Amino acid sequence: MTWRKAFRDFAKTGMRTDPYFSAFTELPSWAQDIDAGTLPVWSVMTPREQIDSQNKDELRRTFDLTVTMARAGGDDVDDILDADALAAEAAVMPTLKSAGLYAEMAGVATRMAGEGARRLGEIELTITCIVETTKATPA
């Protein structure tokens, strides 16, 4: 198992076990429009990794873990997404830290589409994760 998968799995466990997200559908990821009947949804991904050589034997792997949530809403969808983000942070961060993994919140981004009662909003938490490995056993 890779470090990225381990971090994703712990983050998913945090989301799956938090009662706040019981009405959400877990998706592996999405690139297309989501059927309105499926909303609200969440996904965990590791879209970017930077690898730096620390010395002749060690690597520092810094990667982004993202938790993305999407839901339909009206004019107040921004406020609801803010609550979703706080709940996700409260679900995921302790799970990662209790596993002894280095993870720090790095940012939150919101995207909106539509107008009025037909608005679709997404909010994405970015968590910076760091793992140090040897060059001989990078995973």
C-alpha positions as CSV (number, residue, x, y, z in Angstrom):
1,M,0.0,0.0,0.0
2,T,1.3,3.5,-0.8
3,W,1.4,6.3,1.6
4,R,-1.1,8.2,-0.4
5,K,-3.6,5.3,-0.2
6,A,-3.0,5.0,3.6
7,F,-3.8,8.7,4.0
8,R,-6.9,8.4,1.8
9,D,-8.1,5.4,3.6
10,F,-7.8,7.1,7.0
11,A,-9.6,10.2,5.7
12,K,-12.4,8.1,4.3
13,T,-12.8,6.3,7.6
14,G,-13.2,9.7,9.3
15,M,-15.9,10.7,6.8
16,R,-17.7,7.4,6.8
17,T,-18.0,7.2,10.6
18,D,-19.1,10.8,11.2
19,P,-22.9,11.0,11.5
20,Y,-22.9,14.4,9.8
21,F,-22.1,12.7,6.5
22,S,-24.6,9.9,6.8
23,A,-26.9,11.5,4.2
24,F,-24.0,12.0,1.7
25,T,-23.0,9.6,-1.1
26,E,-19.4,8.7,-1.3
27,L,-17.9,8.9,-4.8
28,P,-14.5,7.9,-5.9
29,S,-14.1,11.2,-7.8
30,W,-16.1,13.1,-10.4
31,A,-15.2,15.0,-13.5
32,Q,-18.6,15.3,-15.0
33,D,-21.9,16.8,-13.7
34,I,-23.4,14.9,-10.9
35,D,-27.1,13.8,-11.0
36,A,-29.0,16.0,-8.6
37,G,-30.6,12.9,-7.1
38,T,-27.2,11.8,-5.9
39,L,-26.4,15.0,-4.0
40,P,-24.9,15.7,-1.5
41,V,-21.7,13.8,-2.2
42,W,-18.1,13.7,-1.0
43,S,-14.8,12.4,-2.3
44,V,-11.2,12.0,-1.1
45,M,-8.3,12.2,-3.5
46,T,-4.5,12.8,-3.5
47,P,-4.1,14.8,-6.7
48,R,-0.5,16.1,-6.2
49,E,2.8,14.9,-4.7
50,Q,6.2,16.6,-4.6
51,I,9.2,14.5,-3.8
52,D,12.4,16.1,-2.4
53,S,15.7,14.3,-1.7
54,Q,16.7,15.0,1.9
55,N,20.1,13.3,1.5
56,K,21.6,10.4,-0.3
57,D,19.2,7.9,1.4
58,E,16.0,9.7,2.3
59,L,13.1,11.3,0.5
60,R,10.5,13.8,1.7
61,R,7.1,13.2,0.1
62,T,4.7,16.2,0.4
63,F,1.3,15.6,-1.1
64,D,-2.1,17.2,-1.1
65,L,-5.1,15.2,0.3
66,T,-8.3,16.7,-0.8
67,V,-11.8,16.2,0.6
68,T,-14.4,17.6,-1.8
69,M,-18.1,17.9,-1.1
70,A,-20.9,19.0,-3.4
71,R,-24.5,19.8,-2.8
72,A,-27.4,21.6,-4.3
73,G,-28.9,24.6,-2.6
74,G,-30.4,28.0,-2.8
75,D,-28.9,31.4,-1.9
76,D,-27.6,29.9,1.4
77,V,-25.6,27.1,-0.1
78,D,-22.4,29.0,0.7
79,D,-23.3,28.9,4.4
80,I,-24.2,25.2,4.2
81,L,-20.9,24.4,2.5
82,D,-19.0,26.2,5.2
83,A,-20.7,23.9,7.8
84,D,-19.8,20.9,5.6
85,A,-16.1,22.0,5.5
86,L,-15.9,22.4,9.3
87,A,-17.6,19.0,9.8
88,A,-15.1,17.4,7.3
89,E,-12.1,19.0,9.0
90,A,-13.4,17.7,12.4
91,A,-14.0,14.2,11.0
92,V,-10.7,13.8,9.0
93,M,-8.0,15.6,11.0
94,P,-8.2,13.7,14.2
95,T,-8.4,10.4,12.3
96,L,-5.1,11.2,10.5
97,K,-3.4,12.4,13.6
98,S,-4.5,9.5,15.8
99,A,-2.8,7.2,13.2
100,G,0.4,9.1,13.8
101,L,0.3,10.7,10.3
102,Y,1.6,14.3,9.6
103,A,-1.3,16.3,8.2
104,E,-2.1,20.0,8.4
105,M,-4.9,22.0,6.9
106,A,-3.6,24.0,3.9
107,G,-6.7,25.7,2.5
108,V,-10.4,25.7,1.5
109,A,-11.8,26.5,-2.0
110,T,-15.4,27.0,-3.0
111,R,-17.0,26.8,-6.5
112,M,-20.5,27.7,-7.5
113,A,-22.6,27.0,-10.5
114,G,-26.2,28.0,-11.3
115,E,-28.4,30.7,-9.8
116,G,-31.0,31.1,-7.1
117,A,-32.8,27.8,-6.1
118,R,-30.8,25.8,-8.6
119,R,-27.3,26.5,-7.3
120,L,-24.7,23.7,-7.1
121,G,-21.9,24.3,-4.8
122,E,-18.6,22.5,-4.1
123,I,-16.2,23.0,-1.3
124,E,-12.7,21.4,-1.2
125,L,-10.4,21.1,1.8
126,T,-6.8,20.7,1.0
127,I,-4.7,19.0,3.6
128,T,-0.9,18.9,3.3
129,C,0.6,15.5,4.2
130,I,4.3,14.7,4.7
131,V,6.0,11.4,4.8
132,E,9.7,10.7,4.9
133,T,10.9,7.5,3.3
134,T,14.1,5.9,2.2
135,K,15.0,5.8,-1.4
136,A,15.3,2.0,-1.2
137,T,11.7,1.7,0.0
138,P,9.8,4.7,-1.3
139,A,6.2,3.3,-0.8
